Amino acid sequence: MDSGAGPRALLAVKIVHTVVWAFFVLCIAAIPVLAWRGEHVRAAWFVGIVFVEVLVIVLNRWRCPLTPVAARFTEDRRANFDIFLPEWLARHNQTIFGALYLASVVYLILSWAAQRP
């Protein structure tokens, strides 16, 4: 392997990881917006999409499957070594977005229940 392959591979993993992260953050953000608009079925689809990601994380011992891939290309083990996020956000990512996801699901359920006859 040439000397540039490792850094290029790490860069590729970080880009993919960041894009995937942003996708799921947008899904979480869409849930309460759709619920507020009365689009409960669409919001439920986003709940399901994020739930699949939660299962992937849980089954992977609370780590993203891309983390060990990135680890092959660097000795760095800071919280954000595998993603383009500030270190504090990468460190608290699951707590922050887990809480937002849970709150969004609760809001969806309450919103849906309030609109039922």
Secondary structure, DSSP 4 states (H G I P E B T S, - for coil): --TTHHHHHHHHHHHHHHHHHHHHHHHHHHHHHHHHTT-HHHHHHHHHHHHHHHHHHHHTTTS-THHHHHHTT-S--STTTTSSS-HHHHHHHHHHHHHHHHHHHHHHHHHHHHH--
